[in-house]
Amino acid sequence: MNHLLVTYASAVYRLLVHCMTGVSRSPAAVIAYLMRAKGWRLPECYRWVAERRPQVHINPGIQNTVT
């Protein structure tokens, strides 16, 4: 999935990353992308995603995988 994020993020497209509820898995994928592509730290990425989707709550298991 990461190659898709890189491809679309580097173009003029908007990309919807979606899972069943959009609370943990999708935001975690976007956060992982931001950390790798932008070099941002976890709190900065989390804040950026949460500003766009306030109901974000990444479960600790996924959060440990992302970091």
Order of alpha helices (4+ residues) and beta strands (2+ residues): alpha-alpha-alpha-alpha
